[in-house]
Amino acid sequence: MDFEHSDRVKDYLERVDAFITTEIAPLEEAARLTMFDRDPADRWIISPELEGLKEKARAAGLWNLFLPDPEYGAGLSNVEYAVLAERMGHSFLAPEVFNCNAPDTGNMEVLHMFGSDEQKDRWLKPLLAGEVRSAFCMTEPGVASSDATNMEATATIEGDEIVLNGTKWWSTGVGHPNCEVLIYMALTDPTAHRYAQHSMVLVPIDTPGVKVERMLTTMGFWDEPGGHGEVSFTDVRVPTSAFIGGPGRAFEIAQARLGPGRIHHCMRLIGLAEMALELACKRASERVAFGKPIANLGGNRERIADARIKIDQARLLVLNAAWLIDTRGLAGALSAVSQIKVAAPNMAQEVIDMAMQIHGGGGLSNDFPLAAAWTNARVLRLADGPDEVHRGVIARIELRKYKPEESKA
């Protein structure tokens, strides 16, 4: 693969970088410092300043950069967008400002690839315009959701309606005031093939029977204004036209959704790790202890060097996975995608932890973005599949190479 950026990507990167530096960074600093001082009732209020930045970003052509279809997005390949995702990862607000934030990106990809014309008109277009937000309801509190076939929630066909019953949690985005639609994944036909039993259904959040039971903290952070919620579905009725792609296609859709999405997550994590390393180097150079800069104490030079090695290794691994998706499709990139999903969050967590240590007590506080960054990296060792599941996928693909030919079928 060629690591040289095209002129188009260089232009996007320069403009994204300038926008983050001049427009987003000043707002982000103020938002972080007031995060824990807000009245709880104000957590779920949209920031007019943030909405203003979105308007500026859209006017500047820095909008929906993640979609490879030029009709809807920037028309960039996974490798090309990966570079921009890394730069966005330096900032907690940048992905949303550019309308490139999860879970909306994944939900838009699902609608783009599998949605009907009616679904695209009703939901994809306003999501692309940033007029509404969405959530993805898959994980359940009562079962081990690392095995998605464990789902207890149901989506039962009754005549021309789908009846939904179940409870989901860690549904990111349901706290946002503009969240208007949920993608609900549940069991439809328990007699079908194991990976054809489940369906994805579009559910307007104001449908009778849908209730956000509570919002959840992540290691003490609310992640407002989107947040993560527990949502109950009690005899919720929607028309059968709400099936995405038809009944029984949830696993197929999920795989298509999660491939590029994992590239996005992992490249943002690399940006997050770069931010942490930058802070660590500055702190280690400026602070003095025992008569020396902190960089010259306790093996910190080696730790900084190791961080640089780990970040660069992870970046190459992710770019390779992105290239494989672009050139061979998801089927040809399964092991690579699982590899980055293990490697990138673990790398980021280690680098950020090192930066926190160099910052001492300050690294644990809200005075620096490190505690929130560490939490984000830790979360992504579970989100979109835990490390253990991805390691299992990698091992299965690796071991298959050594099976006798007759047993590979």
C-alpha positions in Angstrom: 0.0 0.0 0.0 1.1 3.6 -0.7 1.3 5.8 2.5 1.4 9.1 0.6 -1.7 11.2 1.0 -3.4 12.4 -2.1 -3.6 16.1 -2.7 -7.3 15.9 -1.9 -6.7 14.3 1.5 -3.9 16.7 2.3 -6.3 19.6 1.6 -9.0 18.1 3.9 -6.5 17.3 6.6 -5.2 20.9 6.5 -8.7 22.3 6.7 -9.8 19.9 9.4 -6.7 20.7 11.5 -7.2 24.4 11.1 -10.9 24.2 12.1 -10.1 22.1 15.2 -7.3 24.4 16.3 -9.1 27.7 15.8 -12.7 26.9 16.3 -13.2 23.7 18.4 -10.3 23.7 20.8 -11.2 27.0 22.6 -14.8 25.8 23.1 -13.6 22.3 24.2 -11.3 23.7 26.9 -14.2 25.7 28.5 -16.6 22.8 28.2 -14.3 20.4 29.9 -13.5 22.7 32.8 -17.2 23.3 33.6 -18.3 19.6 33.0 -18.7 18.7 36.6 -19.9 22.1 37.8 -23.1 22.0 35.8 -26.6 21.7 37.2 -27.6 18.1 36.5 -30.6 19.4 34.6 -28.4 21.2 32.2 -26.5 18.0 31.1 -29.0 17.2 28.3 -29.2 20.6 26.8 -27.8 21.4 23.4 -25.0 23.9 23.3 -25.8 26.8 21.0 -22.0 27.3 20.5 -21.6 23.7 19.4 -24.5 24.0 17.0 -22.9 27.2 15.6 -19.7 25.3 15.0 -21.6 22.6 13.1 -23.1 25.3 10.8 -19.6 26.7 10.2 -18.2 23.2 9.5 -20.9 22.4 7.0 -20.5 25.7 5.2 -16.7 25.0 5.0 -17.4 21.6 3.3 -16.2 19.6 6.4 -19.3 17.5 6.7 -20.1 13.8 6.5 -16.5 13.1 5.6 -16.9 9.4 6.6 -19.3 8.3 3.8 -17.5 6.9 0.7 -20.5 7.7 -1.5 -19.9 11.1 -3.0 -23.7 11.6 -3.3 -24.0 11.6 0.5 -20.5 12.3 1.8 -17.0 13.2 0.8 -16.4 10.1 -1.3 -13.3 9.1 0.5 -12.0 5.6 0.8 -11.5 4.0 4.3 -7.7 4.7 4.0 -8.3 8.3 3.1 -10.9 9.0 5.8 -8.7 7.2 8.4 -6.3 10.1 8.4 -9.0 12.6 9.1 -10.5 10.4 11.8 -7.1 10.3 13.6 -7.0 14.1 13.6 -10.6 14.3 14.9 -9.6 11.9 17.7 -7.5 14.6 19.3 -10.7 16.3 20.2 -13.8 15.1 22.0 -16.1 17.5 20.1 -14.7 17.4 16.6 -16.4 14.2 15.4 -19.8 15.7 16.3 -19.0 19.1 14.8 -18.2 17.4 11.5 -21.2 15.1 11.7 -18.8 12.2 11.9 -19.7 10.9 15.4 -20.8 7.5 16.5 -23.4 6.0 16.7 -24.9 8.3 14.0 -22.1 7.4 11.5 -22.8 3.7 11.8 -26.6 4.2 11.7 -26.3 6.4 8.6 -24.1 3.7 6.9 -26.8 1.1 7.7 -29.5 3.2 6.1 -27.3 4.1 3.2 -26.6 0.5 2.4 -29.8 -1.3 3.5 -32.5 1.3 4.0 -35.6 1.6 1.7 -36.2 4.7 -0.2 -38.9 5.6 2.4 -36.4 5.1 5.3 -33.8 7.1 3.6 -36.2 10.0 3.0 -37.5 9.9 6.6 -34.3 9.3 8.5 -31.1 9.2 6.5 -31.5 12.7 5.0 -32.2 14.5 8.3 -29.3 12.5 9.9 -27.0 13.6 7.1 -28.2 17.2 7.5 -27.5 17.0 11.3 -31.1 17.8 12.0 -31.7 14.7 14.2 -29.7 12.2 16.2 -30.0 8.5 16.6 -29.2 5.6 18.9 -28.3 1.9 18.4 -30.1 -0.5 20.8 -28.4 -3.9 20.9 -26.7 -4.7 24.2 -29.0 -6.1 27.0 -28.5 -6.1 30.8 -29.8 -9.6 31.4 -27.6 -11.6 29.1 -23.9 -11.8 28.0 -24.2 -9.5 25.0 -20.7 -10.4 23.9 -22.6 -13.3 22.2 -25.3 -11.4 20.3 -27.3 -14.6 19.7 -28.1 -14.5 23.4 -30.6 -11.6 22.9 -33.8 -11.9 24.7 -35.5 -8.8 23.2 -38.0 -9.7 20.5 -39.4 -8.2 17.3 -42.4 -10.4 16.5 -44.4 -10.1 13.3 -48.2 -9.7 13.8 -50.0 -9.1 10.6 -48.7 -5.8 9.1 -47.0 -4.8 12.4 -43.8 -5.6 14.3 -44.3 -5.9 18.1 -41.2 -5.1 20.1 -40.6 -6.2 23.7 -37.3 -6.1 25.7 -34.8 -4.0 27.5 -31.6 -2.6 26.0 -28.8 -0.6 27.7 -25.6 1.3 26.8 -27.7 2.7 24.0 -25.5 5.7 23.1 -27.2 8.9 22.1 -30.6 8.4 23.7 -30.1 11.3 26.1 -29.6 13.8 23.3 -32.5 16.2 22.9 -32.5 15.7 19.1 -32.5 11.9 19.3 -35.5 10.9 17.2 -34.9 7.4 16.0 -33.5 4.1 17.4 -32.2 1.1 15.6 -33.4 -1.8 17.6 -31.9 -5.3 17.1 -33.9 -8.3 18.4 -35.0 -11.9 17.9 -37.6 -12.4 15.2 -37.5 -16.1 14.3 -35.9 -18.6 16.7 -36.4 -21.5 14.3 -34.2 -19.9 11.6 -30.4 -20.4 11.1 -28.5 -19.0 14.1 -27.4 -15.9 12.1 -30.8 -15.3 10.4 -33.0 -15.2 13.5 -32.5 -11.5 14.3 -33.7 -8.3 12.7 -33.0 -4.6 12.9 -36.0 -2.3 13.2 -36.3 1.5 13.0 -38.3 2.9 15.9 -39.1 6.5 16.5 -38.2 7.3 20.0 -41.6 8.8 20.8 -43.5 5.6 19.8 -45.8 4.4 22.6 -44.1 1.8 24.8 -40.6 3.2 24.3 -39.2 4.5 27.6 -35.7 5.7 28.5 -35.5 4.2 32.0 -32.3 5.9 33.1 -29.1 7.4 31.9 -25.8 5.6 32.8 -22.5 7.0 33.8 -19.3 5.6 32.3 -16.6 5.6 35.1 -18.3 8.7 36.5 -18.7 10.5 33.1 -22.2 11.2 31.7 -21.0 11.8 28.2 -23.6 14.5 27.8 -25.5 15.6 25.8 -25.8 12.2 24.1 -25.0 9.8 26.9 -25.8 6.1 27.3 -29.2 4.9 28.4 -31.2 2.0 29.4 -34.3 1.7 27.2 -37.4 -0.5 27.7 -39.7 -1.6 24.9 -43.1 -2.7 26.0 -45.6 -3.8 23.3 -44.2 -1.3 20.9 -45.9 -1.5 17.6 -44.4 -0.3 14.3 -45.3 -1.2 10.7 -43.4 -4.0 9.0 -41.9 -1.4 6.7 -39.7 -0.5 9.7 -37.6 -3.6 9.2 -34.2 -2.6 7.8 -33.5 -4.8 4.7 -36.2 -7.2 5.8 -36.5 -9.7 8.7 -33.6 -11.9 9.7 -30.8 -9.8 8.3 -29.5 -8.2 11.5 -26.2 -10.1 11.6 -25.4 -9.4 8.0 -26.2 -5.7 8.5 -24.2 -5.6 11.7 -21.1 -6.9 10.1 -21.3 -4.4 7.2 -21.9 -1.6 9.8 -19.1 -2.6 12.1 -16.2 -3.0 9.6 -15.7 0.6 8.6 -16.9 1.8 12.1 -14.1 -0.1 13.7 -11.6 1.7 11.4 -13.2 5.0 12.5 -13.0 4.1 16.2 -9.4 2.9 16.1 -8.1 5.9 14.2 -9.8 8.3 16.6 -8.1 6.3 19.4 -4.7 6.8 17.7 -5.5 10.6 17.7 -6.4 10.4 21.3 -3.1 8.6 22.1 -1.2 11.3 20.2 -2.9 14.0 22.2 -1.9 12.1 25.5 1.7 11.7 24.3 1.9 15.4 23.4 0.7 16.4 26.9 3.1 13.9 28.5 6.1 15.2 26.6 5.3 18.8 27.5 4.7 18.0 31.1 7.8 15.9 31.3 9.9 18.7 29.8 8.5 21.5 31.9 8.2 20.0 35.3 11.2 19.5 37.6 11.5 17.0 40.4 14.6 16.1 42.5 16.5 18.7 40.5 15.8 17.2 37.1 13.1 17.5 34.4 10.6 14.7 34.9 11.6 13.3 31.5 14.9 12.4 33.0 13.5 10.5 36.0 12.3 6.9 36.6 12.7 5.6 33.1 10.3 8.2 31.6 12.4 8.6 28.4 11.9 4.9 27.8 8.2 5.1 28.4 7.9 8.0 26.0 9.9 6.1 23.4 7.7 3.0 23.9 4.6 5.2 23.5 5.8 6.5 20.2 6.6 2.9 19.0 3.2 1.6 20.0 1.2 4.5 18.4 3.1 4.1 15.1 2.6 0.3 15.1 -1.1 0.7 15.8 -1.5 3.3 13.0 0.1 1.0 10.5 -2.1 -1.9 11.6 -5.2 0.2 11.2 -4.3 1.6 7.8 -3.6 -1.9 6.7 -7.0 -3.0 7.8 -8.6 0.0 6.0 -6.7 -0.8 2.9 -7.8 -4.4 3.0 -11.5 -3.3 3.3 -11.0 -0.9 0.4 -9.4 -3.5 -1.8 -10.8 -6.9 -0.7 -14.0 -6.0 1.1 -14.9 -6.9 4.7 -14.6 -10.6 4.0 -10.9 -10.2 3.2 -10.3 -8.1 6.2 -12.0 -10.0 9.0 -8.8 -10.9 10.9 -7.2 -7.4 10.4 -10.3 -5.6 11.6 -10.4 -7.8 14.8 -6.7 -7.2 15.3 -7.1 -3.4 15.3 -10.1 -3.7 17.6 -7.8 -5.4 20.2 -4.6 -3.4 19.5 -5.8 0.2 19.3 -7.8 0.5 22.5 -5.2 -1.4 24.6 -2.4 0.8 23.1 -4.4 4.0 23.8 -5.1 3.0 27.3 -1.4 2.3 28.0 -0.2 5.5 26.5 -2.9 7.6 28.3 -2.1 5.9 31.5 1.6 6.8 31.1 0.6 10.4 30.5 -1.6 10.4 33.6 1.3 9.1 35.7 3.6 11.8 34.4 0.9 14.4 35.3 0.7 13.1 38.9 -2.5 14.0 40.7 -3.4 16.5 37.9 -3.8 13.6 35.5 -6.6 12.2 37.5 -8.5 15.5 37.6 -10.7 17.4 35.1 -7.9 20.0 34.7 -6.6 17.8 31.8 -8.4 15.7 29.3 -6.6 12.5 30.3 -9.1 10.9 32.7 -11.9 11.2 30.1 -9.5 9.9 27.4 -8.5 6.9 29.5 -12.2 6.1 30.1 -12.9 6.3 26.4 -10.1 3.9 25.5 -11.3 1.5 28.3 -14.8 1.6 27.0 -13.7 0.6 23.5 -12.2 -2.6 24.8 -15.8 -3.6 25.3 -17.8 -1.6 22.7 -18.3 -3.3 19.3 -17.2 -6.6 20.7 -14.9 -7.3 23.7 -11.2 -8.1 23.3 -11.8 -11.7 24.0 -14.3 -12.1 21.1 -12.0 -10.5 18.7 -9.0 -12.6 19.8 -11.2 -15.6 19.2 -12.0 -14.5 15.6 -8.3 -13.9 15.0 -7.3 -17.3 16.4 -10.0 -19.1 14.4 -8.9 -17.6 11.1 -5.2 -18.3 11.9 -5.8 -21.9 12.9 -7.9 -22.5 9.8 -4.7 -22.2 7.8 -3.4 -25.3 9.3 -6.4 -27.6 9.1 -6.5 -30.4 6.5 -8.2 -29.2 3.3 -11.2 -31.5 3.8 -12.1 -30.0 7.2 -12.0 -26.4 6.1 -15.4 -26.5 4.5 
